[in-house]
Amino acid sequence: MNVSGHHYRTIWVNQADHRCINVIDQRSLPHRFLLEELRSVHDVEVAIRDMHVRGAGLIGAAAGYGMYLATLELQDESAYFSQLEKSAATLLDTRPTAKNLAWAVHVQLDALRSASTKEELVALAFKTANEIADLDAASCYQIGEHGAALIVQISQRKRGDVVNILTHCNAGWLAFVDFGTALAPIYAAHEKGIDVHVWVDETRPRNQGASLTAWELGQQGVPHTIISDNVGGHLMQHGMVDMVIVGSDRTTATGDVANKVGTYLKALAAFDNNIPCYVALPSSTIDWELSNGLTEIPIEERSGDEVKYVEGMSDGEIKRILITPENSPAMNYAFDVTPARLITALITERGMCAASREGLLTLYPEHQR
């Protein structure tokens, strides 16, 4: 996507030094656009855990490049693969909920089993990491094309009047390698000349909507309005939302969806007001081994400080401010699970389907048991 008119992916190989992986440091957005260099597995681990990079697809791509960097660090010729498995375990431990991370690590491990020398391992890991990133971007582009058709239909029903879309958190370009998932249909519809407007939940804690989604949409010239997290239901009750589109960090084989905490409440409000609620996701987000999202998806619990403190720009400096009583405890579940029954449809790179095992298998018959 574009930043000040220039195209960027969120992660890429430094063309002057292939031992360096460049990423956009999302902690500084929207106030500063900074790039960061990752040169080791440890660098990637910190970047994922501390959310320099975040979003299902991007942390998957970052983990893929992390495994490539791990091959550069190999020392003991007699134990190359055990060293790689240790690096894999380190990366897998960074964030437990998003499926893409584990998917990418295992894609790398499976590919690397066919290599023996360090040179072969480095070359194959580099190739596989690039393929993982390219696949993520291509899948998101297709999601945009499939989802844009829904927005076009609503526009036609409204005789060209503005289509109001509510989204939650950031499932755009910054959460993936390019294009995004929930925002990809919006970008595609906007490019087709459809009059769209996006309601952007601030998305506490960490405010990924207010800081990241709003910044993305502004860079692309898409009309949008930031709202507090609890306004969505009111907007729906008063006919100010035509559709809801959110992303997914892990989707079960039966269509349950884990996404940024608060997604479940948006889905409930949409269901109560007969507003379609769509989830956009690449197939790398689907966990075909799980059937009950409420009991089987691991939900990450992060530091309570993310609830107690906010960051913002003041006097030209990014500052961290305490907004609660200092000694009050805070709980911070990062995700919640939206049951399949509340989801109108899933939008994937292969098309749309019902949020159910049967629906998913119509698009991915190779997973039929």
N, C-alpha and C positions, 0 to 999 in steps of 0.2 A: 504494500500500500504506500501511499505518498506521505512524506514529511516535508513540509515547505516546498512541495512540488517535485521532490526527488523520491524515487522508488527505493524502498528498503524491505528486506525480510527482517524477521525478528532475530534470526540467528544465521550466520554464514561463515564460511572458511575465509580467513584472511589470505587474499591472493598473493601477497608478498611473502607470507610465511605460513605454510600449511600446518605448522605445529601450533598455530594460534586460531582459536575460534572466537569470533566477535559476536556480541549480543547487545541488545539495547537494555540498559539498566533501568528497569521500570520503577525502581524506588524513587527516582527523581522526577518522574512525570506527575503532573503536566507542566511543572514549572521549568524543568531543564531537560533537554534531550542529550543524554550522555551515553557513550558506548563503553563497553567493558571487554577486556581480553581475558579469555579462559585458556589456561595453558596446562592444566593438570586435572586429574580426577578430583582432587580436593577442591580446586576452583569451581568445578561443576557442581560438586556436592553442596558447597556453600551457596552458590548461586540459586540452586533449586530450593534448598531448605529455607533460606532467608528471603526468598521471593524476589531476587534480582530478576529472575525469569519466573513466570507463572502462567497458568492455563494448561489444560490437559495436553493439547498437541505440542505446545512449545516445550514443556518439561520432558515429553517423550523424545522430541528431537534433541534436546540438550543431553539427555541420557545416552542417546545414540552416539553423539559426538564425545560424550564422556568415556564411553567404551573405546572409541578410537584413540583418545588421549591415553587411555590405560595401556594400549599396545605400545605406545611410544616409551612408556616407563618400564617395560618388562626388563628384568635383570637376569633371573635364574633360568637358564635355558632348559633345565630339567623339569621345570614346574611352571611353564608358561600359562597353561590353562587354569591351574589352581590360583595363580595370581590374578587372572582375569575374573575368575569367580569371586574372589575377594572384592575386587573393584565393583563387580555387579552387585554384590550384597550391600556395599556402601551406598551405591546409588539407589537401590531399592528401598533402603531404610529412610530416605530423605522425606518422602511424603507418601502416605499409605493409601489414599482414596483414589486418586486418578489412575485409571487402568492403562492409559497410554505409556506411562513411564515403565511399568513392568513389561508391557508388550514390546517396547523398543529394546529394552535390555535383553530380553529373550530372543528377539530377532537377531541381535548381534551375536549372542552366545551360540545360537544354532548355526549361523553363518561361519563363525570362526572355528568350529569343530573340524572343518575340512582343511585348515591350514596347519602347518607344522613349524616353519621357520619364523623368526621375528619379522622378516621382510614380508613374508606372505600374510602374516597376521595384520601388520600395519596397513598394507595395501587393501586387504579385504575389509577391514574395519572402516577405513576411509570411504571406500565405495559404498558399503552398507549404510553408514551414517548419512551420506548424501542422498541415498535412495529413500531412507526414512523421511528426511526433510522434504524431498521432492514429492513423495507420496502424500504427505500431510497437506502441502500446498495445493496439489492437484485435487485431492478429496474435498477440500474446502471450497475450491472454485466450483466444483460440481454441485455441492450443497447449495451454493449461492444461486446457481441456475435453476435447480429444482424448487427452491423456496421462493424465488422471485415470482414464479408462476402463481403462487397463492396471493401475493401482494397485487399482482396485475388483475386477478379476478376480483379482489375487493375494490380496486380502483374502478373497474368497469361497472360494478354494481353501484358504486357511488357516483357514477358518471363523471369521473375524473377528479372528484373532490379529494382532499388530502386523506391519506391512509395513516391513521394513528397507531403506532406500534409501541408496546411496552416491552422492555427487556430488563434483565436483572444481572448484576455483576458485569463482568467483561468477558464475552465470548466472541470477541472480534479478532482482528489481525494480531493484536498484541498477545492473545492467548494461544495463538497457533503460529505456524511459520509464515503464512500469508493468508489474506482474505477473511479468515475466521469461520465460525459456524453460525451462531445466532445473528451476527451482523452481516454475514456474506449475502443472504437474500436481500437485505436492505440496500447494501452497496450495489448489487446487481440491478435491483428495481430502480434505484436512483439514476444509474447510468442509462437505463432505458427511458428515462424521462418521466417516470411515475412520481407524482407529488407525494412524498412521504414525510412524516414527522415522527420522531422517536422520543418517547418518555423514558428518561434515564434514571433508574433508581440509584441513589447515592451508594447503597450497598455497604452498610456498616457490618463488621468493622473493616478497616483498611480502605473503604471508600473506592473500590475499584470502578464502580460506575461513574461517580462524580469526577474522579481523577483520570481514569483511563478511557472508558467508553466515550465520555463527552469529548475528550481530547482527540480521539480517533475520528469521531464523527465530524468534529470541527475541521480536522485536516482534510477530510474528504468532501467538505461542503454540504453535509447532510443536516437539514434542520432538526434541532433537538431541544429538549428542555429537561434540566435536572430537577428531580423531585426527591423528597425524603422517602424513605423506604415504606412508610405507612400510608402514602397517598394513593397508591395504585388501586386499592379497593374502591375508594371514593370516585376516582376517575371512571372506573368500570361501571359503577352504579349510575353514573350520569352520562353514559353513552359516549365517553371521550376516548375509548380504546377500542380499536377494531380487531386486534389480534395481539397475542403474547408470543414472543419467541425467546427461548432461553437455550443455554448450552447444557452440556453434560460432562461430568468428570468420570463417571462410570455408569453404564447402563446394563441391567441384567438381561439374560436371555428371554425374560418374560416382559420386558419393557419398563420395569421400574427404573427411576433415574435419580442418581445422586448428583447434586449440583450445589453451588454456593448456598449457604444457609439463608433461608428466606424464600427460596424458590417454591417450596411447598405451599406457603401462604399465598403466593401469587397464583398458583394453580388452583387453589381452593376458591379464591375470589373470582377467577375467570370461570370456573365451573358453575359457581352460583349465579353468575350473570350471563351465562350462555355465550361466552366469548371463547373462540378457539385458542387453545394453548399448545404450541408446537415446541418440540425439542429438536435442535439441530446437532448432529454428531457424526463424526467419521466412524467407520466400522472398527477402527483400532480402540475405540472407547467401549466397545461391547465386551462384557465378560460372559462368555458362553457357558461358564461353569456355575454361574449363580442363577437362582430362580426367585429368591425372596430378598428384595433390596433392603427391607426394614431390618432383617436379622442377619444378613450375610455381608453387606457392604461395610468395610471398615470405615469409620468416621473419624477423621483427624481432629484432635483437640489441640489447639495452639495456645500460646501464652495468653493469659488474661490481660497482659499489658496492652495487647492490640485493642482491647475494649476500653481500657482506662485512659489511653493516650491517643491523641490525634496529631498528625503532622500537617503543616501548612507553611506557606510563604509569609514571612513577616520581616519588613525592613530589608528586603533583598536576601534574606537567609531562610533556609528550610529549617523549621524549628519543631520540636516535639513538646506537646503541651498536655499536662495532666488535667482531665476534665471530671474526675470522680474524687470522692474522699480517698485520701492516700491509702488508708488501711482497709478499705472495703474490698472484699474478694470479688473476682470476676471470673466467669466461665466463658469459654470461647470454643464452641463447636464450629468447625469451619464449613460443614456441609449438612444438608438434610436430604431426605429421600422423598421424592414425589411418586406415589403409587401410579401404576400404568393407567388405572381407571380415570385419572384426572387429565390424561394427556390425549389431545385430539389426534395427533399423528407424530411419528418420528420422521425427520428429514435427514437422509443420509446421502452419501456420494452416489449410491445406486438408485435413488429415488425416494418416494415417501411410502410409509407403511403404517399399519396399526401398531400401537404400542403393546405388542403381545408376542408370544413365541411364534404363533402362526404367521403373524405379520412380518416379523423379522426373517423367518425362514423363506418367505416368498422372495425376498431380496438376496438372501444368503443361504441357498439350498445346500451348499457344501458343508454346513454345520448341522444338517439333519442327522440325528443319531439313529 
